[in-house]
Structures are given as C-alpha cells and as structure tokens.
Amino acid sequence: MNIAYFDTVAGIAGDMTMAAFVSAGLPIEHLSAELSKLPLEGFELVPSRVRRNHIDAVHIDVAVSREPHFHRDMQGILGLINASTLSERVKETARAIFTVIGSAEARVHNVPIEKVHFHEVGAVDSIVDVVGAAICLEKLGIDRVYSSPVPLGRSGVVPTRHGLMPIPAPAALEILKGYPVLFTSVPHELTTPTGAAIIKALSHGLLDREMLRVREVGYGAGTLEIAEVPNFLRVIIGELPGESERETILTVETNIDDMNPQMYPALIEHLLEAGAHDAYLVPIIMKKGRPGILLSVMVPQNRLERISAIIYRETTTIGLRIQEIGRTKLPRRHLDVKTSFGSVRAKAVLREGKEVVAPEFEECRRIARETGRSILDISRTLEQELSIHHQSPGTEPREDQ
C-alpha cells in the first residue's frame, strides 16, 4: 500500500501540501496541466526553491491575475469542480475537503451549510490549493494518508475578510475536533482551515510505530520565516510492508436500555453510510437486571465527530465510551468486472500471495431480483467467472473503500 505521511512540523496549508508533493518528485508541469482542467482563468503556479533552517524546500505561489470580488457558496464551488474535466477520484477528493470546510463554517457561524459563503476559501488560490492537493495524491498513486499530531499556533490574530480572527482560526479548530492536535506558543497561523480540512477529510489518523519503507521525501515551505520552528510541511511517501495492513482506529460504545428496538436497523445503516468501519449490537444485562443493548461502532479517527453526532441524535444515550484500538486487515481492492450479467462490483483480497476475488453480496442480490434466479446460483456463477476473468482488460480497479 502506497501511503503519504504528513509530518506537520510547522502545521499545514494548501500551498504547502502541493509544494511538498512537488518537492517529492511530482513535476510542476503535470500539476499545472491538470489544474488547467478547472473552469478557472487568471491563475498560474509559480514555484521557487527556498531554504528553511538550511533545508532545501519548494514554495509554490498561486499568482492570480484576475480575481473577481464575489463570494462563492458551497453549491458554486462544487459546481466548479463538477464542471471540470478532472478525473472522478480528484473530484471526489476535492469535494470531500470542501464539504469538511463548509460544515465547519456552518457550525462556527450557526447557519445551514447551503447558506455558507466562502471568503478566503472561496478565492481562486484556495480552490487551486484544494484541487491541487487532490491531483497530487492521484498522480503519485497514494492509497492512504496519515499524519503526525497537527500543531496549532496561538496568542495572536490573523486578518481575514471577516476581520481579525484569533489563532488558531475558529474554522480550523472546528475542523480538527476529534483529531490529535498540539497547541504551541508560536504566535502565527501554523495550520490554516484549508490545511486542517485536507487532514480531516483524508487522513486515517496517526502512523504509530509502523515499519514504513520510505521511498520519497518532500518539503513544502510556508511563506514566512518563523523563528520558533522550520516552516515547512514534510511529506514522506512510502509503503507499509507485509501482507496485512495495520492501522489505529477508535471504538465508540454505549449501553442503551430505553429505546424502541425498531430504530436500530436504521441507526446501523446511517452509521455505516457516515463512514463507520463497522457497527453492531450485542444484547446485555445492565444494572438492576435490566436487559439492554451494547452499541459498538468502529470509527476512523477523522470520522469520530460525525459518528458521535449521529449516535447522540439518533439514540437515547447521554454518554459514549471511546477507546483507541489496533486493527490489521488483508490488502484488498474493489473492481468493476464485465461478466455475463453485465458490469458487476467485486472485491479482490490478497491472501498468502494470491488474489482471491468474490462478488459483492448486494450485486448478487440485485442480479437475482432482475433474473428471478436464486442468490446462491448467481453467487456461484459469478465466483466461477471472476476466478477466470478478474485480471482481464475488462476489469477496472476502483479506489478501496
């Protein structure tokens, strides 16, 4: 698995992210060519080599020649991305980052997300930063992102179009709820809302005591010289060795004894749709001999806040237990495979050096309904076809989910 580890030495911003990937080997010409697929005019990437504490780094300035003075809302920004000729993976990544920003701005200003008007983040340079980061991940074949704890400056203010804002900016702090951060005494904005959103939307959490095969290292410089810390983001690109993948996730649990059991199936479905790895119910006997239900949810660190909000909103609980746990899993990829039933979604799992392919159950059920045949019959037929044809030209890999 190819990963990018964001070593947030001095925080993270959108331009620092692009610059770090260029420093790690992505040609600036490729990045500029992809960004030209956006329906935006009047901007240019201007790279330069700089030194931060005697370390060579790349700095990228987004030079804007024509920036119209209007605010963009969420619909306008997502429409801009959707109207581009960028790949679907880049569009999906960029939309995820902007959705994180929009949700945080909505909470900070106490307005619905559709009424949020972006200012700094709606500017051309910030759109380029977000989409540029998504392009870098795709071009370098990054399967997963991890990071160090994110440092935040304090004891200062930063000018915005809303006026002076405290450091860290309210939106950045809102975005990073539930994610490990470090408060520093540096009186500068180390982590911007855009940088915080890149971490929150993409990171699978901290990379703790993992054996990483380092392939490339890049340094993306911030604009300022900061006395307290070398002002760059270090990106480490490499592979996690071994057949099983290891990661740190969170378990969120609560005991419930006063809820209508008819509500549970919809709750589980909602949690899984919101990004939970798994969610399940266990019958338990609680205090005073009362029967109850233990709700357990396995959550990636960047989904903790969202999952917690769903549990509080959709259940009667008033408290959650949260534990950090380790998890291993075999490498897998999702495929769209051409079969006698048409295009079918399947999962390929690497087990003892051999890739085993099986159809997704929901696909078997869909085809059974369409054909009137049994699910078992459909499953056996697809398993036979997939074992023969899953590496044929008709197989199109999709991003692991």
DOMARTOR-420049 format. One line per field, with one value per residue (C-alpha): x, y, z; residue number from 1. Coordinates in nm, 4 decimals, decimal comma. Example, Ala and Ser with C-alpha at 12.3 -4.5 7.8 and 13.67 -1.06 7.14 Angstrom:
% residues 2
east <- (1,2300 1,3670)
north <- (-0,4500 -0,1060)
up <- (0,7800 0,7140)
num <- (1 2)
% end
This chain:
% residues 401
east <- (0,0000 0,1376 0,0909 0,1703 0,2670 0,2146 0,4822 0,3270 0,6462 0,5056 0,1420 -0,0182 -0,1706 -0,2940 0,0017 0,2462 0,0794 0,1181 0,4755 0,5711 0,4478 0,6350 0,9463 0,8872 0,9002 0,5708 0,6596 0,5127 0,4183 0,1907 0,0249 -0,0313 -0,1694 -0,4236 -0,5270 -0,5949 -0,8902 -1,0729 -1,3058 -1,0990 -0,8911 -0,6216 -0,4009 -0,0537 0,1615 0,4922 0,7357 1,0613 1,3358 1,3799 1,5689 1,4101 1,6643 1,9218 1,6864 1,6016 1,2275 0,9786 0,7462 0,4505 0,2755 -0,0604 -0,0367 -0,3845 -0,4165 -0,7960 -0,9782 -1,3428 -1,4649 -1,7558 -1,8211 -1,8756 -2,1178 -2,0863 -2,3027 -2,0907 -1,7618 -1,8893 -2,0384 -1,6998 -1,5353 -1,8076 -1,7865 -1,4147 -1,2616 -1,0624 -1,0768 -1,3585 -1,1165 -0,9766 -1,3294 -1,4385 -1,1352 -1,1772 -1,5499 -1,4761 -1,2279 -1,4633 -1,7522 -1,5417 -1,4684 -1,8318 -1,9606 -1,7150 -1,8013 -2,1713 -2,1150 -1,8926 -2,1433 -2,4551 -2,6071 -2,7109 -2,4261 -2,6076 -2,6018 -2,2293 -2,0447 -1,6755 -1,4333 -1,0650 -1,1502 -1,3668 -1,0825 -0,9136 -0,5876 -0,7637 -0,9633 -0,6366 -0,4784 -0,7551 -0,7868 -0,4069 -0,3687 -0,6218 -0,4325 -0,1029 -0,2487 -0,3773 -0,0684 0,1642 -0,0598 -0,1264 -0,3698 -0,3922 -0,2877 -0,1619 -0,0232 0,1514 -0,0467 -0,1315 0,0397 -0,1597 -0,0285 -0,1842 -0,1626 -0,2112 -0,4595 -0,4829 -0,6511 -0,9440 -1,2319 -1,4392 -1,1875 -0,9241 -0,9581 -0,7850 -0,5161 -0,5962 -0,8725 -1,2172 -1,2826 -0,9507 -1,0173 -1,3721 -1,2454 -0,9876 -1,2336 -1,1630 -0,8237 -0,4943 -0,3522 -0,0650 -0,1037 0,2200 0,3328 0,4129 0,2225 0,1500 -0,1226 0,0547 -0,2460 -0,4980 -0,8592 -0,7683 -0,4778 -0,6908 -0,9596 -0,7058 -0,6003 -0,9543 -1,1005 -0,8162 -0,6125 -0,6679 -0,5082 -0,1626 0,1003 0,2295 0,5258 0,4700 0,7516 0,7356 0,9546 1,0393 1,0518 1,0432 1,0564 0,9361 0,9457 0,6766 0,7666 0,5319 0,5639 0,7028 1,0325 0,9343 1,1970 1,0402 1,0120 1,1320 0,8341 0,7675 0,5411 0,7335 0,5629 0,7030 0,5903 0,6410 0,4963 0,3618 0,5292 0,3768 0,0625 -0,1675 -0,2347 -0,2149 -0,3925 -0,5223 -0,8967 -1,1442 -1,4187 -1,7211 -1,9590 -2,2666 -2,5236 -2,8912 -3,1926 -3,4739 -3,5001 -3,7515 -3,5730 -3,7391 -3,4961 -3,1773 -3,1632 -3,1889 -2,9268 -2,6762 -2,7374 -2,6896 -2,3618 -2,2180 -2,3189 -2,1419 -1,8083 -1,8019 -1,5922 -1,8447 -2,1401 -2,3158 -2,5476 -2,4972 -2,7732 -2,6538 -2,7884 -2,7375 -2,7554 -3,0630 -3,1065 -3,2432 -3,1967 -3,0191 -2,8188 -2,4481 -2,3920 -2,0347 -1,9035 -1,5556 -1,4593 -1,1622 -1,0232 -1,1315 -1,4977 -1,5273 -1,7105 -1,9580 -2,0318 -2,0701 -2,3188 -2,5291 -2,5362 -2,6435 -2,9080 -3,0488 -3,0408 -3,1404 -2,7851 -2,6257 -2,2657 -2,0113 -1,7024 -1,4165 -1,1119 -0,8170 -0,7507 -0,5229 -0,6556 -0,4986 -0,6595 -0,5565 -0,4957 -0,7993 -0,9208 -1,2636 -1,3260 -1,5838 -1,5806 -1,7526 -1,9494 -2,2330 -2,4655 -2,3034 -2,0713 -2,0507 -1,8788 -1,6387 -1,3729 -1,0196 -0,8350 -0,4655 -0,4305 -0,0959 0,0334 -0,2732 -0,5533 -0,8973 -1,1916 -1,5536 -1,8688 -2,0253 -2,3356 -2,5513 -2,4644 -2,5696 -2,8982 -2,9587 -2,8965 -3,1112 -3,4021 -3,3520 -3,3237 -3,5513 -3,2691 -3,1551 -2,8852 -2,6857 -2,6965 -2,5902 -2,3099 -2,1657 -2,1827 -2,0090 -1,7406 -1,6558 -1,6445 -1,4427 -1,1826 -1,1090 -1,1540 -1,0766 -0,7397 -0,8695 -0,8746 -1,2416 -1,1535 -1,1362 -0,9902 -1,1692 -1,0417 -1,0506 -1,3403)
north <- (0,0000 0,3405 0,5989 0,9646 1,0599 1,4295 1,5244 1,8540 2,0096 2,3619 2,2874 2,2532 2,4732 2,4002 2,5570 2,3775 2,0463 2,0975 2,2191 1,9176 1,6761 1,8697 1,8514 1,4750 1,4337 1,5364 1,7534 2,1008 2,0819 1,7840 1,9645 2,2809 2,0819 1,9064 2,2297 2,3828 2,1420 2,3616 2,6224 2,8970 3,1637 3,4027 3,1937 3,0470 2,8265 2,9974 2,7532 2,8512 2,6845 2,8240 2,7211 2,6765 2,6208 2,5220 2,2583 2,2908 2,3165 2,4088 2,7051 2,7486 3,0793 3,0823 3,4029 3,5353 3,7970 3,8238 3,7502 3,8641 4,0202 3,7950 3,5232 3,1618 2,9330 2,5568 2,4889 2,7244 2,5619 2,2063 2,3079 2,4410 2,1105 1,9020 2,1082 2,0372 1,7569 1,6258 1,2567 1,1350 1,0486 1,4044 1,5488 1,3233 1,4136 1,7864 1,7707 1,5881 1,8558 2,1432 1,9676 1,9487 2,3216 2,4080 2,2030 2,3739 2,7227 2,6439 2,5484 2,8487 3,0950 2,8968 2,8874 2,5995 2,4755 2,5840 2,9440 2,9469 3,1993 3,1257 3,4133 3,3169 2,9552 3,0623 3,2546 3,1187 3,0393 2,8329 2,6380 2,5672 2,4546 2,2044 2,0641 2,0657 1,8517 1,6031 1,5903 1,5225 1,2246 1,0703 1,1379 0,9856 0,6821 0,7484 0,4941 0,6341 0,9394 0,9515 1,2377 1,3425 1,5408 1,8783 2,1808 2,4988 2,8468 3,0707 3,4048 3,6041 3,7122 3,6676 3,9163 3,7776 3,9224 3,8763 4,0982 3,9882 3,6273 3,4571 3,1967 2,9182 3,0321 2,9208 2,7211 2,5337 2,4476 2,3355 2,1156 1,9452 1,8440 1,4809 1,4814 1,4897 1,8429 2,0182 2,3694 2,5635 2,9074 3,0124 3,3386 3,2514 3,0662 2,7330 2,5381 2,7061 2,5942 2,4536 2,2568 2,1338 2,0182 1,8247 1,6380 1,5810 1,4686 1,2422 1,1212 0,7787 0,9031 0,8840 0,6426 0,4929 0,2520 0,1306 -0,0127 0,2204 0,1684 0,5284 0,5975 0,9773 1,2786 1,6278 1,9634 2,2231 2,5635 2,8173 3,1819 3,3150 3,2627 3,1556 3,1710 2,9040 2,6253 2,5392 2,6499 2,3542 2,0536 1,7316 1,4634 1,1112 0,8733 0,5026 0,1565 -0,0280 -0,3699 -0,7056 -0,8669 -0,7373 -0,3679 -0,2190 0,0913 0,2600 0,3158 0,4097 0,2049 0,4062 0,2248 0,2959 0,0955 0,1612 0,0261 0,2687 0,2777 0,1355 -0,1618 -0,0762 0,2147 0,0065 -0,1143 0,2422 0,3558 0,0917 0,1803 0,5511 0,4902 0,2801 0,5382 0,8041 0,6217 0,3768 0,0672 -0,1485 -0,1134 -0,3880 -0,4580 -0,7007 -0,7931 -0,7293 -0,7355 -0,3977 -0,2804 -0,3804 -0,6749 -0,4620 -0,6008 -0,3611 -0,3236 -0,2556 -0,0432 -0,0740 0,1283 0,1074 0,4508 0,6037 0,8943 1,1526 1,0398 1,0460 1,3762 1,2883 0,9411 1,0731 1,3338 1,0668 0,8475 1,1379 1,2464 0,9038 0,7289 0,7997 0,7733 1,0592 0,9368 0,7475 0,5401 0,5898 0,3653 0,3572 0,0094 -0,1502 -0,3328 -0,5465 -0,6432 -0,8086 -0,5800 -0,5520 -0,3609 -0,3103 -0,3918 -0,3347 -0,6565 -0,7404 -1,0649 -1,2485 -1,0388 -0,7124 -0,4970 -0,6305 -0,4889 -0,7318 -0,7392 -0,8797 -0,9796 -1,0703 -1,3859 -1,5696 -1,4091 -1,4997 -1,2623 -1,4070 -1,2358 -1,2578 -1,0699 -0,8204 -0,9706 -0,6698 -0,7318 -1,0964 -0,9902 -0,7272 -0,9744 -1,2415 -0,9978 -0,8968 -1,2538 -1,4465 -1,6875 -1,7711 -1,5668 -1,8872 -1,9698 -1,6174 -1,6186 -1,9496 -1,8414 -1,5108 -1,6706 -1,9044 -1,6232 -1,3932 -1,6584 -1,6768 -1,3209 -1,0841 -0,9792 -0,9370 -0,5980 -0,5677 -0,5321 -0,1748 -0,1171 0,1291 0,3080 0,0931 0,1939)
up <- (0,0000 -0,1007 0,1721 0,2296 0,5834 0,6578 0,9094 1,0168 1,1527 1,1295 1,0580 0,7180 0,4487 0,0994 -0,0818 0,1494 0,0602 -0,3144 -0,2693 -0,0579 -0,3260 -0,5964 -0,3791 -0,3502 -0,7266 -0,8890 -1,1923 -1,1578 -1,5283 -1,4596 -1,1711 -1,3781 -1,6714 -1,4510 -1,2795 -1,6219 -1,6425 -1,3901 -1,5436 -1,3805 -1,5518 -1,4487 -1,2209 -1,2506 -1,0279 -0,9510 -0,7861 -0,6191 -0,4178 -0,0680 0,2445 0,5846 0,8634 0,5977 0,4469 0,0787 0,0193 -0,2524 -0,2192 -0,4544 -0,5003 -0,6762 -0,8771 -0,9555 -1,2287 -1,2289 -0,9023 -0,9161 -0,5933 -0,5058 -0,2558 -0,3539 -0,1746 -0,1411 -0,4443 -0,6555 -0,5560 -0,6002 -0,9351 -1,0415 -0,9536 -1,1197 -1,4388 -1,4759 -1,6851 -1,3896 -1,3007 -1,0810 -0,7997 -0,7956 -0,7991 -0,5144 -0,3011 -0,3623 -0,2841 0,0422 0,1515 0,0723 0,2468 0,5641 0,5386 0,4697 0,7627 0,9984 0,8719 0,9144 1,2791 1,3522 1,2043 1,3078 0,9594 0,7303 0,5111 0,1947 0,3241 0,3988 0,1833 0,1462 0,1546 0,1803 0,0988 -0,1938 -0,3562 -0,6674 -0,4888 -0,2217 -0,4803 -0,6610 -0,3314 -0,2559 -0,6067 -0,6423 -0,3294 -0,4717 -0,8004 -0,6216 -0,4364 -0,7579 -0,9689 -0,7089 -0,6577 -0,2891 -0,1453 0,2057 0,4101 0,7688 0,9746 1,2912 1,5516 1,3967 1,5599 1,6142 1,6834 1,9469 2,1289 1,8135 1,5464 1,1703 0,9316 0,7275 0,5309 0,8460 1,0310 1,2807 1,3942 1,6860 1,6253 1,5656 1,3323 1,4564 1,1385 1,1667 1,5299 1,4476 1,1641 1,3847 1,6573 1,7411 1,5671 1,7653 1,7811 1,9590 2,0982 2,0662 2,1788 1,8200 1,7508 1,3870 1,1996 1,1589 1,0321 0,8036 0,7595 0,4179 0,5620 0,8519 0,6079 0,3994 0,7147 0,8446 0,5123 0,4035 0,6997 0,8518 1,1722 1,3240 1,1989 1,5231 1,5357 1,1812 0,9683 0,6701 0,3623 0,2749 -0,0997 -0,1333 0,0982 0,0094 0,1879 0,1192 0,2575 0,4089 0,3170 0,6454 0,8196 1,1724 1,4431 1,6630 1,4039 1,0497 0,8460 0,6183 0,5786 0,5283 0,3196 0,3414 0,0675 0,1073 0,1546 0,4540 0,4243 0,4961 0,3677 0,6411 0,6774 1,0242 1,1427 1,4549 1,4795 1,7512 1,9137 2,0234 2,2604 2,4654 2,6642 2,5848 2,7744 2,6911 2,3138 2,0671 1,9006 1,5689 1,5450 1,5478 1,1827 1,0508 1,3043 1,1902 0,8257 0,8988 1,0854 0,8029 0,5444 0,7540 0,7291 1,0200 0,9503 1,1339 1,3694 1,5638 1,8572 2,1475 2,3986 2,7569 3,1116 3,2761 3,6363 3,8357 3,5982 3,3139 2,9594 2,7285 2,4088 2,3686 2,0578 1,9260 1,6343 1,4789 1,3525 1,1667 1,3648 1,1084 1,1392 1,5194 1,5451 1,2708 1,4115 1,7669 1,6484 1,4768 1,7884 2,0113 1,7605 1,6733 2,0125 2,3728 2,5083 2,7014 2,7004 2,4896 2,5681 2,3205 2,3002 2,0618 1,9216 1,6638 1,3586 1,0877 0,7609 0,4369 0,1377 -0,0847 -0,3850 -0,5368 -0,9008 -1,1708 -1,3754 -1,7035 -1,6649 -1,8362 -1,6169 -1,7233 -1,5126 -1,1562 -0,8470 -0,6812 -0,4100 -0,4559 -0,1375 -0,1238 0,0857 0,1166 -0,2001 -0,4073 -0,5003 -0,4283 -0,5994 -0,4912 -0,5947 -0,3582 -0,1931 -0,2870 -0,6508 -0,6221 -0,4655 -0,7355 -1,0187 -0,8501 -0,8378 -1,2012 -1,3321 -1,0962 -1,0128 -0,6600 -0,4887 -0,4338 -0,8044 -0,9017 -0,6442 -0,7676 -1,1319 -1,0617 -0,8463 -1,1348 -1,3897 -1,1652 -1,0899 -1,4630 -1,5826 -1,2925 -1,4422 -1,7949 -1,9753 -1,8844 -1,5149 -1,3915 -1,0434 -0,8170 -0,5091 -0,1939 0,0305)
num <- (1 2 3 4 5 6 7 8 9 10 11 12 13 14 15 16 17 18 19 20 21 22 23 24 25 26 27 28 29 30 31 32 33 34 35 36 37 38 39 40 41 42 43 44 45 46 47 48 49 50 51 52 53 54 55 56 57 58 59 60 61 62 63 64 65 66 67 68 69 70 71 72 73 74 75 76 77 78 79 80 81 82 83 84 85 86 87 88 89 90 91 92 93 94 95 96 97 98 99 100 101 102 103 104 105 106 107 108 109 110 111 112 113 114 115 116 117 118 119 120 121 122 123 124 125 126 127 128 129 130 131 132 133 134 135 136 137 138 139 140 141 142 143 144 145 146 147 148 149 150 151 152 153 154 155 156 157 158 159 160 161 162 163 164 165 166 167 168 169 170 171 172 173 174 175 176 177 178 179 180 181 182 183 184 185 186 187 188 189 190 191 192 193 194 195 196 197 198 199 200 201 202 203 204 205 206 207 208 209 210 211 212 213 214 215 216 217 218 219 220 221 222 223 224 225 226 227 228 229 230 231 232 233 234 235 236 237 238 239 240 241 242 243 244 245 246 247 248 249 250 251 252 253 254 255 256 257 258 259 260 261 262 263 264 265 266 267 268 269 270 271 272 273 274 275 276 277 278 279 280 281 282 283 284 285 286 287 288 289 290 291 292 293 294 295 296 297 298 299 300 301 302 303 304 305 306 307 308 309 310 311 312 313 314 315 316 317 318 319 320 321 322 323 324 325 326 327 328 329 330 331 332 333 334 335 336 337 338 339 340 341 342 343 344 345 346 347 348 349 350 351 352 353 354 355 356 357 358 359 360 361 362 363 364 365 366 367 368 369 370 371 372 373 374 375 376 377 378 379 380 381 382 383 384 385 386 387 388 389 390 391 392 393 394 395 396 397 398 399 400 401)
% end
